[in-house]
Amino acid sequence: MKQFLLLIILSIATTLPYGQEVLGFEQEEILSVFKVAAAVLQLGNLIFSEGERTKVQDVESLEAAAKLLCVEQKALTRALTHRKF
C-alpha cells in the first residue's frame, strides 16, 4: 500500500508541470484525476466471496478506494455488492 501511494506521488510530481503548463489544468484538477485513477486500481484489487450474500474480502483496498473517492466505506461496499433494479 505504501509503495502504491509513493508511486502515485511520484506520478503527480512528474506530470503536474506538464498538465498545468501545456493542458491548462489546475493543480487540484490533476490531483483529482490521480485520485480517481488510484481508486480504480484499488478497486481492481478487491476479492469478493461468493455465496448467499456477496462480501468484500479485501477490506484494506476497499478502505483505500473509499478514502480516495471521498465516500463512506459502507456506502461503497453496498454499491459494489448489491444489485439495483
N, C-alpha and C positions, 0 to 999 in steps of 0.2 A: 504494500500500500504506500509506504513512504517513498519507495523508488518510483512508483507511478506518479505521485504528486510532484516529485522532483523533475521528472520528465516533462510534465505539464508546465511547470515554472520555467524550465529552460526553453520550451517551445514558445511560450509567451514572450520571454526576453528576446529571442531572436526574431520573432515575427512582428512584434509590436511596432518597431520603427517603420517597417515596410507597409504595414496596414495603415498607419497614421499618415505617412507622407504620400504614398502612391495612391491608395484607395480612398483616403479621406475619412476613415473610420475614427471614431473617438476611442480612447483607451478603454472606457467602460464597455463599449460595444464589442470590442475584440475580446475582452475578458469574458463577456457573456457567451460568446461563441465557443471559447475554450471550455467553459464550464459545462455547456450542453454536450460538447464532444466527449469530455471526461465522464459525464454521467452516462452517456450511451455506452461507452466502453465498460463502465462498472456494471451496467445492466446486462451486458453480454457475459459477464462472469457468473451471473445468477444460476443456481441449480434449483429446480423445482421437484418436489416429491409428488408422486402420483398416488392416487387412491380416491377415497370418497371426496376428500377436500384437498385441493391443491395448496401446497405450502411452499414458502421460500426457505431453502435450507441455508443459504449463504447470507447471514444477517449482516456481516461486515460490508459486503459490496452493496447491499440494499441501503444501509445507513449512509454510506458514502454518496450513492446516487441521490438519495433524498436530500442530503445536505447540499449537494451541488445544484439541484433543481429548486431548492428553497421550498420544499414541500414536506409535510409530516410523513414520517416513515409508515405510519399506519395507513394513511391515505394512499401512498404509493403501493403498498402491499395489496390493498384492496383492489386498486386499479389493475394490478398485474395478475390477480388470482380469481377475480370474479367476472363472469360474463354479464353484459348489459344488453337487455332487449328493449 
